[in-house]
Amino acid sequence: MQATKIGFILVLLLGLGVESAAAADPNVERGRMLAQTNCAKCHSVDKVTPSPLSIAPPFRTLHEKYPVESLQESLAEGIRTGHPTMPEFRFDHDQVGDFIAYLKTLE
């Protein structure tokens, strides 16, 4: 029983260390802020909450459909979609890298 508790605590602490390391990365933090500012009105931009707009996929599931790196060109050239509620937007080169770095922490 005691060994099980110790193992659980170690797994928990290791997981927190990975999360903390990602949060300490300034690129990841800038990407998180971009997601929060530009996308969180409709999309879930974290690992647990549902999207505020039910048709907007949570960002944590994007990697299940395609590699998030494949979004780089679309983010730089401007994302356009077929549904009227999503605005067109474009990130500059540095913002694209930061945004992708953040998306990778959600995988």
SEKOLPA-937319 format. One record per atom (N, C-alpha, C, O): residue number from 1; chain; x, y, z. Coordinates in nm, 3 decimals. Example, Ala and Ser with C-alpha at 12.3 -4.5 7.8 and 13.67 -1.06 7.14 Angstrom:
! residues 2
{atom 1, A, {1.319, -0.569, 0.780}},
{atom 1, A, {1.230, -0.450, 0.780}},
{atom 1, A, {1.320, -0.330, 0.780}},
{atom 1, A, {1.424, -0.332, 0.846}},
{atom 2, A, {1.285, -0.225, 0.708}},
{atom 2, A, {1.367, -0.106, 0.714}},
{atom 2, A, {1.290, 0.003, 0.787}},
{atom 2, A, {1.341, 0.114, 0.804}},
//
This chain:
! residues 107
{atom 1, A, {0.082, -0.119, 0.000}},
{atom 1, A, {0.000, 0.000, 0.000}},
{atom 1, A, {0.087, 0.126, 0.000}},
{atom 1, A, {0.064, 0.218, -0.079}},
{atom 2, A, {0.186, 0.130, 0.087}},
{atom 2, A, {0.275, 0.246, 0.098}},
{atom 2, A, {0.350, 0.268, -0.034}},
{atom 2, A, {0.364, 0.382, -0.078}},
{atom 3, A, {0.399, 0.161, -0.096}},
{atom 3, A, {0.471, 0.172, -0.223}},
{atom 3, A, {0.381, 0.229, -0.331}},
{atom 3, A, {0.427, 0.306, -0.416}},
{atom 4, A, {0.254, 0.194, -0.331}},
{atom 4, A, {0.158, 0.245, -0.428}},
{atom 4, A, {0.141, 0.395, -0.411}},
{atom 4, A, {0.137, 0.469, -0.510}},
{atom 5, A, {0.131, 0.441, -0.288}},
{atom 5, A, {0.118, 0.584, -0.261}},
{atom 5, A, {0.242, 0.659, -0.306}},
{atom 5, A, {0.231, 0.766, -0.367}},
{atom 6, A, {0.358, 0.604, -0.277}},
{atom 6, A, {0.483, 0.669, -0.318}},
{atom 6, A, {0.492, 0.675, -0.470}},
{atom 6, A, {0.530, 0.778, -0.526}},
{atom 7, A, {0.456, 0.565, -0.537}},
{atom 7, A, {0.458, 0.564, -0.683}},
{atom 7, A, {0.364, 0.668, -0.741}},
{atom 7, A, {0.400, 0.738, -0.837}},
{atom 8, A, {0.244, 0.680, -0.685}},
{atom 8, A, {0.148, 0.779, -0.732}},
{atom 8, A, {0.202, 0.920, -0.714}},
{atom 8, A, {0.190, 1.004, -0.803}},
{atom 9, A, {0.261, 0.947, -0.599}},
{atom 9, A, {0.316, 1.080, -0.572}},
{atom 9, A, {0.429, 1.112, -0.669}},
{atom 9, A, {0.438, 1.224, -0.719}},
{atom 10, A, {0.516, 1.014, -0.697}},
{atom 10, A, {0.624, 1.038, -0.793}},
{atom 10, A, {0.571, 1.067, -0.932}},
{atom 10, A, {0.619, 1.158, -0.999}},
{atom 11, A, {0.472, 0.992, -0.976}},
{atom 11, A, {0.411, 1.018, -1.107}},
{atom 11, A, {0.350, 1.157, -1.111}},
{atom 11, A, {0.365, 1.229, -1.209}},
{atom 12, A, {0.281, 1.194, -1.006}},
{atom 12, A, {0.220, 1.326, -0.998}},
{atom 12, A, {0.326, 1.436, -1.004}},
{atom 12, A, {0.310, 1.534, -1.077}},
{atom 13, A, {0.432, 1.421, -0.927}},
{atom 13, A, {0.537, 1.522, -0.926}},
{atom 13, A, {0.609, 1.530, -1.060}},
{atom 13, A, {0.639, 1.640, -1.106}},
{atom 14, A, {0.636, 1.417, -1.122}},
{atom 14, A, {0.699, 1.420, -1.254}},
{atom 14, A, {0.610, 1.490, -1.356}},
{atom 14, A, {0.659, 1.567, -1.438}},
{atom 15, A, {0.482, 1.463, -1.350}},
{atom 15, A, {0.387, 1.530, -1.440}},
{atom 15, A, {0.385, 1.679, -1.418}},
{atom 15, A, {0.381, 1.756, -1.514}},
{atom 16, A, {0.388, 1.721, -1.294}},
{atom 16, A, {0.391, 1.865, -1.263}},
{atom 16, A, {0.519, 1.928, -1.313}},
{atom 16, A, {0.518, 2.043, -1.358}},
{atom 17, A, {0.628, 1.856, -1.304}},
{atom 17, A, {0.756, 1.909, -1.353}},
{atom 17, A, {0.753, 1.935, -1.502}},
{atom 17, A, {0.806, 2.036, -1.548}},
{atom 18, A, {0.693, 1.845, -1.578}},
{atom 18, A, {0.683, 1.864, -1.722}},
{atom 18, A, {0.595, 1.984, -1.752}},
{atom 18, A, {0.629, 2.068, -1.836}},
{atom 19, A, {0.482, 1.994, -1.683}},
{atom 19, A, {0.391, 2.106, -1.703}},
{atom 19, A, {0.460, 2.237, -1.667}},
{atom 19, A, {0.447, 2.336, -1.739}},
{atom 20, A, {0.534, 2.238, -1.556}},
{atom 20, A, {0.604, 2.360, -1.512}},
{atom 20, A, {0.711, 2.400, -1.613}},
{atom 20, A, {0.729, 2.518, -1.642}},
{atom 21, A, {0.783, 2.300, -1.666}},
{atom 21, A, {0.887, 2.330, -1.763}},
{atom 21, A, {0.825, 2.393, -1.888}},
{atom 21, A, {0.881, 2.489, -1.942}},
{atom 22, A, {0.712, 2.341, -1.934}},
{atom 22, A, {0.646, 2.397, -2.052}},
{atom 22, A, {0.598, 2.539, -2.022}},
{atom 22, A, {0.610, 2.628, -2.105}},
{atom 23, A, {0.542, 2.559, -1.902}},
{atom 23, A, {0.492, 2.691, -1.866}},
{atom 23, A, {0.605, 2.792, -1.853}},
{atom 23, A, {0.583, 2.912, -1.873}},
{atom 24, A, {0.726, 2.747, -1.819}},
{atom 24, A, {0.839, 2.837, -1.803}},
{atom 24, A, {0.896, 2.882, -1.937}},
{atom 24, A, {0.970, 2.980, -1.942}},
{atom 25, A, {0.864, 2.812, -2.045}},
{atom 25, A, {0.913, 2.846, -2.178}},
{atom 25, A, {0.842, 2.973, -2.225}},
{atom 25, A, {0.719, 2.972, -2.239}},
{atom 26, A, {0.915, 3.081, -2.252}},
{atom 26, A, {0.850, 3.206, -2.293}},
{atom 26, A, {0.774, 3.193, -2.425}},
{atom 26, A, {0.673, 3.262, -2.444}},
{atom 27, A, {0.820, 3.107, -2.517}},
{atom 27, A, {0.748, 3.088, -2.643}},
{atom 27, A, {0.612, 3.026, -2.616}},
{atom 27, A, {0.511, 3.069, -2.672}},
{atom 28, A, {0.610, 2.926, -2.529}},
{atom 28, A, {0.485, 2.859, -2.495}},
{atom 28, A, {0.390, 2.957, -2.428}},
{atom 28, A, {0.271, 2.959, -2.458}},
{atom 29, A, {0.442, 3.038, -2.338}},
{atom 29, A, {0.357, 3.135, -2.268}},
{atom 29, A, {0.299, 3.237, -2.365}},
{atom 29, A, {0.182, 3.273, -2.354}},
{atom 30, A, {0.380, 3.285, -2.460}},
{atom 30, A, {0.328, 3.378, -2.561}},
{atom 30, A, {0.222, 3.310, -2.646}},
{atom 30, A, {0.120, 3.371, -2.680}},
{atom 31, A, {0.244, 3.184, -2.682}},
{atom 31, A, {0.145, 3.109, -2.759}},
{atom 31, A, {0.016, 3.091, -2.681}},
{atom 31, A, {-0.093, 3.101, -2.738}},
{atom 32, A, {0.028, 3.064, -2.551}},
{atom 32, A, {-0.091, 3.050, -2.466}},
{atom 32, A, {-0.169, 3.181, -2.463}},
{atom 32, A, {-0.292, 3.180, -2.470}},
{atom 33, A, {-0.100, 3.292, -2.452}},
{atom 33, A, {-0.168, 3.422, -2.450}},
{atom 33, A, {-0.235, 3.451, -2.584}},
{atom 33, A, {-0.345, 3.507, -2.587}},
{atom 34, A, {-0.171, 3.415, -2.695}},
{atom 34, A, {-0.234, 3.432, -2.827}},
{atom 34, A, {-0.362, 3.351, -2.835}},
{atom 34, A, {-0.465, 3.401, -2.882}},
{atom 35, A, {-0.357, 3.226, -2.789}},
{atom 35, A, {-0.475, 3.141, -2.792}},
{atom 35, A, {-0.584, 3.199, -2.703}},
{atom 35, A, {-0.701, 3.203, -2.742}},
{atom 36, A, {-0.546, 3.243, -2.585}},
{atom 36, A, {-0.645, 3.298, -2.491}},
{atom 36, A, {-0.710, 3.424, -2.550}},
{atom 36, A, {-0.831, 3.441, -2.542}},
{atom 37, A, {-0.629, 3.511, -2.607}},
{atom 37, A, {-0.678, 3.638, -2.660}},
{atom 37, A, {-0.761, 3.622, -2.787}},
{atom 37, A, {-0.866, 3.685, -2.801}},
{atom 38, A, {-0.715, 3.536, -2.878}},
{atom 38, A, {-0.777, 3.528, -3.011}},
{atom 38, A, {-0.876, 3.413, -3.030}},
{atom 38, A, {-0.958, 3.417, -3.121}},
{atom 39, A, {-0.869, 3.312, -2.945}},
{atom 39, A, {-0.942, 3.188, -2.976}},
{atom 39, A, {-1.036, 3.140, -2.866}},
{atom 39, A, {-1.131, 3.067, -2.894}},
{atom 40, A, {-1.011, 3.179, -2.742}},
{atom 40, A, {-1.082, 3.120, -2.627}},
{atom 40, A, {-1.230, 3.158, -2.621}},
{atom 40, A, {-1.306, 3.095, -2.547}},
{atom 41, A, {-1.271, 3.257, -2.697}},
{atom 41, A, {-1.414, 3.291, -2.699}},
{atom 41, A, {-1.496, 3.174, -2.753}},
{atom 41, A, {-1.612, 3.155, -2.714}},
{atom 42, A, {-1.436, 3.094, -2.842}},
{atom 42, A, {-1.508, 2.983, -2.904}},
{atom 42, A, {-1.446, 2.846, -2.874}},
{atom 42, A, {-1.518, 2.748, -2.852}},
{atom 43, A, {-1.313, 2.839, -2.873}},
{atom 43, A, {-1.242, 2.712, -2.855}},
{atom 43, A, {-1.194, 2.695, -2.712}},
{atom 43, A, {-1.160, 2.792, -2.645}},
{atom 44, A, {-1.192, 2.569, -2.666}},
{atom 44, A, {-1.121, 2.539, -2.542}},
{atom 44, A, {-0.973, 2.546, -2.575}},
{atom 44, A, {-0.928, 2.483, -2.671}},
{atom 45, A, {-0.897, 2.621, -2.498}},
{atom 45, A, {-0.754, 2.637, -2.525}},
{atom 45, A, {-0.671, 2.574, -2.413}},
{atom 45, A, {-0.553, 2.604, -2.399}},
{atom 46, A, {-0.733, 2.486, -2.335}},
{atom 46, A, {-0.659, 2.417, -2.229}},
{atom 46, A, {-0.681, 2.266, -2.240}},
{atom 46, A, {-0.736, 2.218, -2.339}},
{atom 47, A, {-0.638, 2.193, -2.138}},
{atom 47, A, {-0.644, 2.047, -2.143}},
{atom 47, A, {-0.774, 1.987, -2.090}},
{atom 47, A, {-0.792, 1.866, -2.100}},
{atom 48, A, {-0.865, 2.067, -2.035}},
{atom 48, A, {-0.981, 2.005, -1.970}},
{atom 48, A, {-1.117, 2.066, -2.001}},
{atom 48, A, {-1.216, 1.992, -2.005}},
{atom 49, A, {-1.127, 2.194, -2.021}},
{atom 49, A, {-1.259, 2.255, -2.033}},
{atom 49, A, {-1.321, 2.232, -2.171}},
{atom 49, A, {-1.250, 2.216, -2.270}},
{atom 50, A, {-1.454, 2.231, -2.176}},
{atom 50, A, {-1.519, 2.220, -2.307}},
{atom 50, A, {-1.509, 2.353, -2.382}},
{atom 50, A, {-1.490, 2.458, -2.321}},
{atom 51, A, {-1.523, 2.348, -2.513}},
{atom 51, A, {-1.523, 2.471, -2.592}},
{atom 51, A, {-1.651, 2.549, -2.563}},
{atom 51, A, {-1.758, 2.490, -2.554}},
{atom 52, A, {-1.641, 2.682, -2.547}},
{atom 52, A, {-1.761, 2.763, -2.525}},
{atom 52, A, {-1.862, 2.753, -2.640}},
{atom 52, A, {-1.982, 2.759, -2.617}},
{atom 53, A, {-1.812, 2.737, -2.762}},
{atom 53, A, {-1.897, 2.717, -2.879}},
{atom 53, A, {-1.888, 2.569, -2.915}},
{atom 53, A, {-1.780, 2.520, -2.950}},
{atom 54, A, {-1.998, 2.499, -2.908}},
{atom 54, A, {-1.995, 2.352, -2.921}},
{atom 54, A, {-1.937, 2.302, -3.053}},
{atom 54, A, {-1.882, 2.193, -3.057}},
{atom 55, A, {-1.948, 2.379, -3.160}},
{atom 55, A, {-1.894, 2.332, -3.289}},
{atom 55, A, {-1.744, 2.360, -3.304}},
{atom 55, A, {-1.682, 2.312, -3.398}},
{atom 56, A, {-1.686, 2.435, -3.211}},
{atom 56, A, {-1.544, 2.469, -3.217}},
{atom 56, A, {-1.463, 2.360, -3.147}},
{atom 56, A, {-1.482, 2.337, -3.028}},
{atom 57, A, {-1.373, 2.293, -3.218}},
{atom 57, A, {-1.298, 2.184, -3.155}},
{atom 57, A, {-1.203, 2.236, -3.046}},
{atom 57, A, {-1.142, 2.342, -3.062}},
{atom 58, A, {-1.192, 2.162, -2.937}},
{atom 58, A, {-1.093, 2.198, -2.836}},
{atom 58, A, {-0.953, 2.187, -2.897}},
{atom 58, A, {-0.926, 2.094, -2.974}},
{atom 59, A, {-0.865, 2.278, -2.863}},
{atom 59, A, {-0.730, 2.275, -2.919}},
{atom 59, A, {-0.654, 2.149, -2.879}},
{atom 59, A, {-0.565, 2.106, -2.951}},
{atom 60, A, {-0.688, 2.090, -2.765}},
{atom 60, A, {-0.618, 1.970, -2.719}},
{atom 60, A, {-0.644, 1.850, -2.810}},
{atom 60, A, {-0.574, 1.750, -2.801}},
{atom 61, A, {-0.745, 1.859, -2.899}},
{atom 61, A, {-0.775, 1.747, -2.989}},
{atom 61, A, {-0.723, 1.769, -3.130}},
{atom 61, A, {-0.734, 1.679, -3.214}},
{atom 62, A, {-0.666, 1.884, -3.160}},
{atom 62, A, {-0.623, 1.912, -3.297}},
{atom 62, A, {-0.520, 1.811, -3.346}},
{atom 62, A, {-0.523, 1.771, -3.462}},
{atom 63, A, {-0.428, 1.769, -3.258}},
{atom 63, A, {-0.323, 1.675, -3.300}},
{atom 63, A, {-0.380, 1.538, -3.336}},
{atom 63, A, {-0.310, 1.459, -3.400}},
{atom 64, A, {-0.502, 1.509, -3.297}},
{atom 64, A, {-0.565, 1.382, -3.333}},
{atom 64, A, {-0.608, 1.379, -3.479}},
{atom 64, A, {-0.625, 1.272, -3.537}},
{atom 65, A, {-0.626, 1.497, -3.537}},
{atom 65, A, {-0.672, 1.507, -3.676}},
{atom 65, A, {-0.556, 1.522, -3.775}},
{atom 65, A, {-0.561, 1.471, -3.886}},
{atom 66, A, {-0.451, 1.594, -3.733}},
{atom 66, A, {-0.335, 1.616, -3.817}},
{atom 66, A, {-0.222, 1.672, -3.731}},
{atom 66, A, {-0.247, 1.722, -3.621}},
{atom 67, A, {-0.098, 1.665, -3.780}},
{atom 67, A, {0.012, 1.723, -3.703}},
{atom 67, A, {-0.007, 1.874, -3.690}},
{atom 67, A, {-0.034, 1.942, -3.789}},
{atom 68, A, {0.006, 1.926, -3.569}},
{atom 68, A, {-0.018, 2.069, -3.550}},
{atom 68, A, {0.081, 2.155, -3.628}},
{atom 68, A, {0.053, 2.270, -3.659}},
{atom 69, A, {0.197, 2.099, -3.660}},
{atom 69, A, {0.294, 2.174, -3.742}},
{atom 69, A, {0.236, 2.209, -3.878}},
{atom 69, A, {0.278, 2.306, -3.941}},
{atom 70, A, {0.140, 2.129, -3.925}},
{atom 70, A, {0.081, 2.155, -4.056}},
{atom 70, A, {-0.004, 2.282, -4.057}},
{atom 70, A, {-0.045, 2.329, -4.163}},
{atom 71, A, {-0.030, 2.339, -3.941}},
{atom 71, A, {-0.107, 2.463, -3.932}},
{atom 71, A, {-0.021, 2.588, -3.957}},
{atom 71, A, {-0.074, 2.697, -3.974}},
{atom 72, A, {0.111, 2.572, -3.958}},
{atom 72, A, {0.199, 2.688, -3.969}},
{atom 72, A, {0.168, 2.776, -4.088}},
{atom 72, A, {0.155, 2.897, -4.074}},
{atom 73, A, {0.157, 2.717, -4.205}},
{atom 73, A, {0.131, 2.796, -4.326}},
{atom 73, A, {-0.004, 2.867, -4.318}},
{atom 73, A, {-0.015, 2.985, -4.352}},
{atom 74, A, {-0.106, 2.795, -4.274}},
{atom 74, A, {-0.239, 2.856, -4.264}},
{atom 74, A, {-0.240, 2.971, -4.164}},
{atom 74, A, {-0.303, 3.074, -4.189}},
{atom 75, A, {-0.170, 2.954, -4.053}},
{atom 75, A, {-0.166, 3.062, -3.953}},
{atom 75, A, {-0.094, 3.185, -4.007}},
{atom 75, A, {-0.132, 3.298, -3.976}},
{atom 76, A, {0.009, 3.164, -4.087}},
{atom 76, A, {0.086, 3.276, -4.142}},
{atom 76, A, {0.013, 3.345, -4.256}},
{atom 76, A, {0.021, 3.467, -4.271}},
{atom 77, A, {-0.059, 3.266, -4.337}},
{atom 77, A, {-0.127, 3.323, -4.453}},
{atom 77, A, {-0.267, 3.373, -4.421}},
{atom 77, A, {-0.324, 3.453, -4.495}},
{atom 78, A, {-0.322, 3.328, -4.312}},
{atom 78, A, {-0.455, 3.368, -4.272}},
{atom 78, A, {-0.550, 3.250, -4.274}},
{atom 78, A, {-0.570, 3.188, -4.379}},
{atom 79, A, {-0.607, 3.220, -4.161}},
{atom 79, A, {-0.702, 3.109, -4.153}},
{atom 79, A, {-0.838, 3.160, -4.199}},
{atom 79, A, {-0.889, 3.260, -4.149}},
{atom 80, A, {-0.894, 3.088, -4.295}},
{atom 80, A, {-1.029, 3.116, -4.344}},
{atom 80, A, {-1.108, 2.986, -4.333}},
{atom 80, A, {-1.057, 2.880, -4.368}},
{atom 81, A, {-1.228, 2.995, -4.286}},
{atom 81, A, {-1.310, 2.873, -4.275}},
{atom 81, A, {-1.442, 2.894, -4.346}},
{atom 81, A, {-1.478, 3.005, -4.385}},
{atom 82, A, {-1.513, 2.785, -4.362}},
{atom 82, A, {-1.641, 2.790, -4.431}},
{atom 82, A, {-1.757, 2.834, -4.345}},
{atom 82, A, {-1.866, 2.860, -4.397}},
{atom 83, A, {-1.738, 2.844, -4.214}},
{atom 83, A, {-1.852, 2.887, -4.134}},
{atom 83, A, {-1.839, 3.034, -4.097}},
{atom 83, A, {-1.728, 3.083, -4.073}},
{atom 84, A, {-1.951, 3.104, -4.091}},
{atom 84, A, {-1.949, 3.250, -4.078}},
{atom 84, A, {-1.908, 3.304, -3.942}},
{atom 84, A, {-1.874, 3.422, -3.931}},
{atom 85, A, {-1.910, 3.221, -3.838}},
{atom 85, A, {-1.880, 3.275, -3.705}},
{atom 85, A, {-1.732, 3.286, -3.675}},
{atom 85, A, {-1.693, 3.357, -3.582}},
{atom 86, A, {-1.647, 3.217, -3.752}},
{atom 86, A, {-1.503, 3.226, -3.725}},
{atom 86, A, {-1.442, 3.338, -3.807}},
{atom 86, A, {-1.451, 3.339, -3.930}},
{atom 87, A, {-1.379, 3.433, -3.739}},
{atom 87, A, {-1.317, 3.543, -3.812}},
{atom 87, A, {-1.189, 3.497, -3.881}},
{atom 87, A, {-1.125, 3.402, -3.838}},
{atom 88, A, {-1.152, 3.566, -3.988}},
{atom 88, A, {-1.023, 3.540, -4.052}},
{atom 88, A, {-0.917, 3.612, -3.971}},
{atom 88, A, {-0.937, 3.727, -3.930}},
{atom 89, A, {-0.807, 3.547, -3.948}},
{atom 89, A, {-0.696, 3.612, -3.878}},
{atom 89, A, {-0.565, 3.556, -3.927}},
{atom 89, A, {-0.559, 3.451, -3.990}},
{atom 90, A, {-0.458, 3.629, -3.897}},
{atom 90, A, {-0.325, 3.592, -3.941}},
{atom 90, A, {-0.226, 3.625, -3.831}},
{atom 90, A, {-0.237, 3.729, -3.766}},
{atom 91, A, {-0.130, 3.536, -3.809}},
{atom 91, A, {-0.022, 3.559, -3.712}},
{atom 91, A, {0.105, 3.591, -3.787}},
{atom 91, A, {0.125, 3.545, -3.900}},
{atom 92, A, {0.194, 3.671, -3.725}},
{atom 92, A, {0.325, 3.693, -3.786}},
{atom 92, A, {0.413, 3.570, -3.758}},
{atom 92, A, {0.374, 3.482, -3.682}},
{atom 93, A, {0.529, 3.566, -3.821}},
{atom 93, A, {0.616, 3.447, -3.815}},
{atom 93, A, {0.647, 3.405, -3.672}},
{atom 93, A, {0.635, 3.286, -3.640}},
{atom 94, A, {0.685, 3.497, -3.586}},
{atom 94, A, {0.717, 3.462, -3.447}},
{atom 94, A, {0.594, 3.412, -3.372}},
{atom 94, A, {0.603, 3.320, -3.292}},
{atom 95, A, {0.480, 3.473, -3.398}},
{atom 95, A, {0.357, 3.430, -3.332}},
{atom 95, A, {0.318, 3.288, -3.373}},
{atom 95, A, {0.269, 3.210, -3.291}},
{atom 96, A, {0.342, 3.254, -3.500}},
{atom 96, A, {0.311, 3.118, -3.547}},
{atom 96, A, {0.392, 3.017, -3.467}},
{atom 96, A, {0.337, 2.917, -3.420}},
{atom 97, A, {0.521, 3.042, -3.451}},
{atom 97, A, {0.606, 2.951, -3.375}},
{atom 97, A, {0.561, 2.938, -3.231}},
{atom 97, A, {0.558, 2.828, -3.175}},
{atom 98, A, {0.526, 3.050, -3.170}},
{atom 98, A, {0.479, 3.049, -3.031}},
{atom 98, A, {0.348, 2.972, -3.018}},
{atom 98, A, {0.330, 2.894, -2.925}},
{atom 99, A, {0.257, 2.995, -3.111}},
{atom 99, A, {0.127, 2.930, -3.108}},
{atom 99, A, {0.142, 2.778, -3.123}},
{atom 99, A, {0.078, 2.702, -3.051}},
{atom 100, A, {0.225, 2.736, -3.218}},
{atom 100, A, {0.248, 2.593, -3.239}},
{atom 100, A, {0.314, 2.532, -3.116}},
{atom 100, A, {0.279, 2.421, -3.075}},
{atom 101, A, {0.409, 2.603, -3.055}},
{atom 101, A, {0.474, 2.552, -2.934}},
{atom 101, A, {0.370, 2.531, -2.824}},
{atom 101, A, {0.376, 2.432, -2.751}},
{atom 102, A, {0.276, 2.622, -2.813}},
{atom 102, A, {0.170, 2.605, -2.712}},
{atom 102, A, {0.080, 2.486, -2.746}},
{atom 102, A, {0.048, 2.406, -2.658}},
{atom 103, A, {0.037, 2.475, -2.872}},
{atom 103, A, {-0.050, 2.363, -2.911}},
{atom 103, A, {0.015, 2.229, -2.879}},
{atom 103, A, {-0.053, 2.134, -2.840}},
{atom 104, A, {0.147, 2.220, -2.896}},
{atom 104, A, {0.216, 2.095, -2.869}},
{atom 104, A, {0.212, 2.058, -2.721}},
{atom 104, A, {0.221, 1.940, -2.687}},
{atom 105, A, {0.198, 2.157, -2.632}},
{atom 105, A, {0.188, 2.124, -2.489}},
{atom 105, A, {0.052, 2.064, -2.455}},
{atom 105, A, {0.036, 2.005, -2.348}},
{atom 106, A, {-0.044, 2.078, -2.543}},
{atom 106, A, {-0.179, 2.024, -2.518}},
{atom 106, A, {-0.195, 1.881, -2.565}},
{atom 106, A, {-0.295, 1.816, -2.535}},
{atom 107, A, {-0.097, 1.830, -2.640}},
{atom 107, A, {-0.107, 1.693, -2.694}},
{atom 107, A, {-0.104, 1.591, -2.583}},
{atom 107, A, {-0.112, 1.471, -2.610}},
//
